[in-house]
Amino acid sequence: MDEWRGGFLIFTSDCYISNQCIMPDAYQPDWDIYTCHIEDKPAIIGLDLDLRRFAPLSKKPYAIFISVYLKNPRADGFPQGDEFTMLGEIEDCLVQQLETTLQAHFVGRTMSNGIRDFYFYASGTLLHDKYIADAMIQFPDYHYDFGVKEDKTWELYFDFLFPDVQEFQRIQNRKVLRTLKQHGDIAERARLIDHWIYFSAETERELYGQQVQRLGFVIEARPVDERDPHPYGLRLSRNDRTDEESIDAAVMLLWELAQEMNARYDGWETVIVAQ
């Protein structure tokens, strides 16, 4: 019986030298997207989530952005028709150019208000304007701007591109749901879904347990790990479906209640129901 866990993973490892910049060998590009608003305009942000485990990279203190203006955006500011494909080609060209010439690291992109922005971090910025122009000359129909800012703490990545904790959990949920679907899971079929929450005090754990039992959750176990800052664990289960709406509703309910008690929601797990 296969099982999948939705939560947070932390790795430690040695490092290796790649593209003239030290990167941990545990690093694996992990791109995902989410919707939000930028200056009251609907937006889509895509970013490399795995960088959160290693950033800021001290060898890459300069943020570079390139803004490309859409030729024919929809009323909501997003591209339409073949422009999706063209923006993908522009992205590929910019990434290849800046990675090759500046050893820059592509960290994210935004789409909002008729503008596609691309964000990089680099160790230096010498001739960056030339390299950007060399890439964009292949797309003469597109207007663009660019800029550079010293950003040793990667504020752009963490404070602008990175989702808030609630959206981040929804992204993690979607990752697990995609894996379930790839293995034939039938989302409409309810099954037991386990959740883990950890508390700093035993009294908080018991109060939490009483509240969630009234919401249909069953307490399956109360593990204890004295080495953890939140040593008092609680494993809950409830019969739920694995469609995105159902999972988000259950997870965010437990997550928000955990936040009220300064507890840590630590993910969910279920079995694949394929028939």
N, C-alpha and C positions, 0 to 999 in steps of 0.2 A: 504494500500500500504506500503510494507516494505521499509526501507531506511537503508543504511549502510554508515558509515563514515570512511574514511581512513586518519589517522592523528596521533597526539601525545596526550596522556592522562597523566595528573599528579594528583596524589592522596595524601591526607594527612590523617593520622590516628594515633591512639594510637598503643601501642606495646604489645606483649605478650612474655612470655619466653617459648622457644621451644628448645629441644635438648641442653640445657645448654647455649644457646646463644640468645640474644635479637634480634628478627626479627619483623618488622612491620606487623601488622595483615592484611594490604592490599597486602602483598606480595603474588604473585601467580607465580609459575614457568612458564616461557614463552620461551621455547626452539625453536630456528630456526637455519637455516644454510645459508651460502653464500659461493660463490667461490671467490678466489683471488690467489695471488702468495706469497709464502714464500721463500725468497732467490732465486728468479727467477724460482722457481718450482711451478707448479699448485698445488693448495691447496683447501681444504674444511674446513671451520671453523664452528663449532656448539657451541652455547653458550646460557646461560640463560639471555635473554634480560631484564627481569623484575628487575634483580639485579641493573641495572643502576639507578633506582630510590632511592636506599637505600645505595649503596656502596659509600665509603669503610665501611665495618663493623668493628668497632673498636675492637670488641671481637675476630676477626679472622685476625690477622696481618701477618700470615705466608702462603706463597704460596708454594704448593707442586706440582711437576710435575712427571709423570711417562711416559716414552717413551717405547712403545712396537714396536718391529721390525717385519714387515711382513715377512712371509716365502716365499711367491710367488707373489710379486706385479706385476702389469701390467707395461708396458713400461712407462706409465705416472706417476707411483708411487702409484697408487690407488690399493686397494685390488680387487680380483676377486674370483668368485665362492663361495665356502662355507666359505671363510675367512671372508666375511662380517658377517656371523652369529657368528663365533668364536670371532671376535672382540667385538661384542655385549655382548657375555657372559663374556669376560674379563672385559668389562666396568661395567657390573652389579655386578661382584664380587668385583672389586676395590671400587666401590661406597658404597656397603653394608659394606665392611670391614672398610673403613676409616670413614664413617659416624658413625658407631657403636663404634669404638675404640677411634677416635680423635674428634668426633663431627665435622668432616670436612664438608665443603659445596662444592659440585661439581659444578663448574662454566662454564666449557667449554672443548672442545676437538678439536684437529686439525688432519688432515690427509694430508701428503705431503711427497714426496720422499721416499716412502716405510716405513714410520714411523707413528704410531698413538700415539699422545700425549694426556694425560688426565691431567686436571688442577683442583686443589682444593685449598680452603683457610681454615685454621684451627687456633684454639686458641693456640695450642702448638704442638710440634713435637716430644715429648718424645716417643721413640720406633717406630717412623714412619717407619724405615727401616724394622723392624720385621713385622709390620702389612702389609706392601706392599708385603714382601716375603711370608707371610702366604696366601695372595690372589693369587699370581702368581705361587705358588707351584702347584696349580691345573692345570697349563698350561705349563708343562715341555718342550714343543717343542718351546716355545717362549722366545727369549732373550729380556731383558729389562734393562733400566737405570732409575734412579730417582734422584731428587734433591729437595732442600729446599732453600727458600730465604725469608728474612723478607721483607714485602711489605705492609707497613701500609697504603699507599695511593691507593693500588690495581692497581698499574701501569700495571701489567700483564693483568688484565681484561680490563682496559680502553684503554691502548695504543697498546696492541697486539691483543687481541681477539675481541674487539669491532669494528664493521664496521665504515667506515667513514660516514658522514652525507648523502651522496648520496645513498650509499648502504643500509643504515638504512631505508631511505624512500622507496626504492624498496622492502625491506622486509615487511614494513607496507602495501605496495600495495598488495603484494602477500597474506597477511593475509586476507585482505578484499575480494580479488578475490576468495580465497578458500571458504569463507563464502557465497559469492554469488553463487558459483557453487553448494555448498551443498543444496542451496534452489532452485535449478533448473534453474539458470540464463543461458541464451543463449548468450555466449560471442560475437558471430558474429553479433548479432542484435544491431545496433547503437541506442543510447538513450541519453537524456540530462544528462550530468555529471556536477555537480556543484563543484567549487573550491573556497577556502577562502584564502585570503592573507591580511596581516595587515602591516601598514606603520606607521612610526614615524612622518611623515609630510604629510599634505594634498596635497602639490604640487607633491610629489613623487607618491602618489596614482593616481593622474590624469595623470601623464606622463606614468605610468605603464598601466593604462587603455587604453590610446591611442595606445600603442604599441601592446597590446594583442588583441585589436579589429581588427587590421590588420591581425591577425593570425586566425581569425574566432571565437573568444570568444565574448560573449555578456555580458555586465555589467547588472547584475540583481539587485544589491543593493549596497549601500555605508554606512554600519553601522558605528557608532562612539561609542567608549567606553573610556571615559576620564580617567578611572582608569587603563587602560592598557598602558604599555610603548610604545606599537604600537597601538595607539587608532583609527587609520583610517582604517577601513576595506573595503574589496572589495569582493563581491560575483560574480563570473563569471560562465558562463555555455557554453558548446559546445556539439554538437552532436558527440559522439565517441562510439566505441566499448569497451567492457570490457575484451578483451584478454590482456595478460600481456604486449605484445609489444606496443599495443596502449596506455594503461594506463601509462606505464613507459615513453613513448615519451611525452605525454601531461603533466604529472606531472613534469618531469625533465625540460621541457621547461619553465614552470611557476616557478619552484623552482630556476633555475639558473638565470632567470631574476630578481626574488625577491632578490637573493643574491647580485646582482649588485647594488640594491637600498637599501641595508641594511634592507630589509623587511622580514617578516616571512610568509613563506608558511605554512598553517595550516590544510591542508588535503582536501579530496574530498568526494563526496557523490553522490549516484545514486539510482535508483529504480531497482528492480528485473524485468527482462523481461524473463518470463518463457514460453511464447507461442507466 
